[in-house]
């Protein structure tokens, strides 16, 4: 059965449906990684987005539920040049079966090269996936909010509270592997309730959409950041900058993939990073915030990381947990834990 993806500028691309769900809408974006589709499909940062995979062949190693970054498929739709359509052996299931089970529309045999070029030229746009003989219902985009309860993982001596803006499971796993107990709390959890958890430090998680939608809570987040060691990741990085008076802007088509070069301005070292974001912190807005740029994107010189001159705050725009992606930034978690543990020792001798 034929199908289409139509952008809000009325440009359409035809392909073949590989799923049973024949309609979907969202912001169309593209992902440049060669692998990692399991994590991309389940990453809450992709909530409400139609993902176009630039790699020409997707699904060849099936789908393993152990690689899921959340409890469900988060994307609004999937567009591929070619999809592996054979049965997958063992405990893995095929990507087609997975998308069908979650009612996610999918197209294959699409000219993804031309579609991605259109996105690069015009920017990320609202889009609709539909049958050729039907008209798109609406190009309006919804606003997505994380909905979680308090959960706990690990049994280490260092207690990290992770504020959930749409967190990836691999962030929690990375902290647990460093010997932490991690308590995940909703983004709107009251400060008094958080204090009762007796945290040693905080991680502000990744998530989807415009960070300004959390503006009602910026005062609360700053209150936390001036009193505890804090690490911000992706959306959490942007929220910390905003809470201290910085500003953000939306990129034309964002950074999504496992191959983005960033430079550590402290060391001059360039490393590869995994990224998924539409917004970035404005450099010119940082003058009065106390933040200094830590990492910078090699391709477009956008802000990729910050550290604070007064408080124990560090943040990165990319994903140091590297799922998927290169494992070149593990030390960011290690350095954060060392800072937290140093603060614990200071308190114990105070």
C-alpha positions in Angstrom: 0.0 0.0 0.0 1.3 3.4 -0.9 1.5 6.3 1.5 2.8 9.9 1.8 4.4 12.2 4.1 3.3 15.8 3.4 5.1 18.8 5.0 3.3 22.0 6.0 4.8 23.7 2.9 2.8 21.3 0.8 5.8 19.3 -0.4 5.0 15.5 -0.4 7.1 12.4 -0.6 5.7 9.0 -1.4 6.6 5.6 -0.1 5.2 2.2 1.1 3.3 1.7 4.3 5.0 -1.0 6.4 2.6 -0.8 9.3 -1.1 -1.0 10.0 -1.6 2.5 11.3 -2.2 4.8 8.3 -2.1 8.3 9.8 0.2 10.3 12.0 1.3 13.9 12.6 4.2 15.7 14.2 7.4 17.7 13.6 9.5 16.1 11.0 13.2 15.8 12.0 16.1 13.6 10.8 18.6 11.4 12.6 22.1 10.8 11.1 23.4 7.9 13.1 24.2 4.5 11.4 22.9 2.5 14.4 20.8 3.2 17.5 17.3 3.1 16.2 16.1 1.2 19.2 17.1 4.0 21.5 15.9 6.7 19.2 12.4 5.3 18.9 12.0 5.1 22.7 13.8 8.3 23.7 11.3 10.7 25.3 13.2 13.6 23.6 11.7 12.5 20.3 8.1 12.7 21.7 5.8 14.1 19.1 8.3 14.0 16.2 8.3 12.1 12.9 11.9 10.7 12.6 13.5 10.3 9.2 16.5 8.0 9.3 19.3 9.1 7.1 21.0 5.7 7.1 19.6 3.7 4.1 18.8 0.4 5.8 17.0 0.2 9.2 16.0 -2.7 11.3 18.5 -5.3 10.3 19.3 -6.3 13.9 15.7 -6.3 15.1 14.6 -4.7 18.4 15.6 -5.8 21.9 13.4 -4.5 24.7 16.6 -4.3 26.9 17.7 -1.3 24.8 14.5 0.7 25.4 15.1 4.2 26.9 11.5 4.4 28.2 8.5 2.1 28.5 7.0 2.8 25.1 7.7 4.1 21.6 7.9 7.9 21.8 8.1 9.0 18.1 5.0 10.0 16.2 6.1 8.3 13.0 9.0 6.7 11.2 10.3 7.3 7.6 13.0 5.0 6.1 14.7 4.4 2.8 14.5 0.7 3.3 13.4 -1.4 6.3 14.4 -5.0 7.2 11.3 -7.0 6.6 12.3 -10.6 7.5 11.6 -12.5 10.7 14.1 -11.8 13.5 15.5 -14.7 15.4 15.6 -15.2 19.2 14.1 -12.8 21.7 14.2 -9.8 19.4 11.2 -8.7 17.4 11.2 -6.9 14.0 10.9 -3.2 13.9 7.7 -3.5 11.8 6.1 -5.7 14.5 7.2 -3.3 17.1 5.7 -0.2 15.4 2.5 -2.1 14.7 2.1 -3.1 18.3 2.4 0.6 19.3 0.2 1.9 16.5 3.0 4.0 15.1 2.8 4.9 11.3 5.8 4.0 9.2 6.9 4.5 5.6 9.7 2.8 3.6 11.0 3.1 0.1 11.0 6.9 0.6 13.5 9.2 -1.1 14.9 10.1 2.3 17.9 12.0 0.8 15.6 14.5 -0.9 13.3 14.7 2.2 16.3 15.5 4.5 17.5 18.0 2.0 14.1 19.7 2.1 14.3 19.8 5.9 17.8 21.3 5.8 16.7 24.0 3.4 13.3 24.9 5.0 13.9 23.8 8.6 12.0 21.3 10.8 8.4 21.5 9.8 5.0 20.1 10.9 4.2 17.1 8.8 1.5 14.5 8.3 1.8 10.9 7.2 -1.3 9.8 5.3 -2.7 7.7 2.4 -2.4 9.3 -1.1 -6.2 9.8 -1.5 -6.7 11.5 1.8 -5.9 15.1 2.8 -3.9 16.0 6.0 -6.2 16.8 8.8 -4.1 19.4 10.6 -0.5 20.6 10.7 -0.8 21.8 14.3 1.8 20.5 16.8 0.9 19.3 20.3 2.8 20.2 23.5 4.2 17.2 25.3 4.8 17.0 29.1 6.6 14.2 31.0 4.3 12.3 33.3 6.1 10.3 35.9 6.0 9.3 39.5 8.8 9.0 42.0 10.9 5.9 41.3 14.2 4.7 42.7 17.2 2.7 41.3 20.5 1.5 42.7 21.8 1.2 46.2 24.9 3.3 46.3 26.0 5.6 49.1 25.7 8.8 47.0 22.1 9.9 46.5 21.3 11.7 43.2 17.9 13.1 42.5 17.1 13.2 38.8 14.5 15.9 37.8 12.5 14.3 35.0 11.8 16.4 31.9 11.6 13.3 29.8 14.6 11.2 31.0 16.4 8.4 29.3 16.8 5.1 31.2 20.5 5.1 30.2 21.2 8.2 32.3 19.9 6.4 35.4 22.0 3.3 34.4 25.1 5.4 34.1 24.7 7.0 37.5 23.9 3.6 39.1 27.1 2.2 37.5 29.0 5.0 39.2 27.8 3.8 42.6 24.8 6.0 43.1 21.3 5.6 44.3 19.0 7.5 41.9 15.6 8.9 42.8 13.6 10.2 39.8 11.1 12.9 40.6 8.6 14.7 38.4 9.6 18.2 37.0 7.0 19.8 39.2 7.7 18.0 42.4 7.5 20.4 45.4 10.8 21.6 46.9 9.9 20.5 50.4 9.2 17.0 49.2 12.5 16.9 47.3 14.4 18.0 50.4 12.8 15.1 52.4 14.7 12.7 50.1 18.0 14.1 51.5 19.8 14.4 48.1 23.5 14.8 47.7 23.2 16.2 44.2 20.9 16.6 41.3 20.7 15.8 37.6 18.4 17.8 35.3 17.4 15.4 32.6 16.9 15.6 28.9 13.4 16.0 27.4 11.4 17.3 24.4 10.3 20.7 23.2 10.8 24.3 24.2 12.5 24.7 27.6 10.6 27.9 28.2 7.4 25.8 28.8 9.0 25.1 32.2 9.4 28.8 33.1 7.0 28.7 36.0 9.6 26.5 37.8 12.8 28.3 37.0 12.9 29.9 40.5 12.7 26.5 42.1 15.4 25.0 39.9 17.8 27.9 40.6 17.1 27.5 44.3 18.3 23.9 43.9 21.3 24.7 41.8 22.8 27.3 44.2 22.7 24.8 47.1 23.7 21.4 45.6 26.0 20.1 42.9 24.0 19.9 39.7 24.6 18.3 36.3 22.3 19.3 33.4 21.9 17.2 30.2 20.4 18.4 27.0 17.0 20.1 27.9 18.3 20.2 31.5 21.3 22.2 30.3 19.0 24.7 28.6 16.8 25.0 31.7 19.7 25.7 34.0 20.9 28.5 31.6 17.4 30.0 31.5 17.0 29.8 35.3 20.1 32.0 35.7 18.9 34.6 33.2 20.2 33.2 29.9 18.2 32.8 26.7 17.6 30.0 24.2 16.8 29.9 20.4 15.5 27.2 18.1 17.9 25.8 15.5 16.8 25.6 11.9 16.8 21.8 11.9 18.5 20.8 15.1 21.2 18.4 16.0 20.3 14.7 15.9 22.7 11.9 15.6 25.7 10.0 17.1 28.4 11.8 15.2 28.5 15.5 16.3 32.0 16.9 17.1 32.3 19.1 20.1 35.4 21.0 21.5 36.2 21.2 25.2 37.3 24.8 25.5 39.2 24.1 28.7 41.5 21.5 27.0 41.1 22.1 23.3 40.2 18.5 22.8 37.6 17.5 20.1 35.4 14.5 20.7 32.3 13.0 19.1 29.0 13.2 20.8 25.4 11.9 20.7 22.8 14.6 20.3 19.1 15.2 20.0 17.8 18.8 20.4 16.1 21.7 18.6 17.1 24.5 21.0 20.4 25.9 22.0 21.6 28.5 24.6 22.4 31.9 23.1 26.1 32.8 23.7 25.4 36.5 24.0 22.9 35.9 26.8 25.4 34.4 29.2 27.3 37.5 30.3 25.5 38.1 33.6 24.6 34.5 34.4 28.0 33.4 35.9 28.2 30.7 33.3 31.3 30.1 31.1 31.2 28.1 27.9 32.7 24.6 28.5 32.0 22.8 25.2 31.3 24.3 21.7 30.0 22.6 18.6 32.7 22.3 16.0 30.3 22.6 13.0 28.3 25.7 13.9 30.0 27.0 17.1 26.8 26.7 19.2 27.0 26.2 23.0 27.4 22.6 23.9 28.3 22.8 27.6 28.5 25.3 30.5 30.1 25.5 33.9 29.4 28.0 36.6 32.1 30.2 38.2 30.4 30.4 41.7 28.3 27.2 42.1 28.9 23.5 41.5 26.9 23.5 38.2 28.0 21.8 35.0 25.8 21.1 32.0 26.2 19.6 28.5 23.9 19.9 25.5 24.9 16.4 24.3 24.3 13.0 25.9 27.3 11.7 27.9 25.5 8.4 28.5 26.0 7.7 24.8 23.0 5.5 24.1 23.3 5.4 21.1 26.7 7.0 20.2 30.4 7.2 21.1 31.4 6.5 24.7 33.8 9.5 24.9 32.2 11.5 27.7 31.9 9.0 30.6 34.2 11.3 32.7 31.4 13.9 32.8 29.5 11.6 35.1 32.6 10.6 37.0 33.6 14.3 37.6 30.1 15.1 38.7 30.1 12.3 41.3 33.5 13.3 42.6 32.1 16.9 43.1 29.1 15.5 44.9 31.2 13.3 47.1 33.6 16.1 47.9 30.6 18.2 49.1 29.5 15.2 51.3 32.9 15.2 53.0 32.9 18.9 53.6 29.4 18.6 55.2 30.6 15.7 57.4 33.5 17.8 58.8 31.5 21.1 59.1 
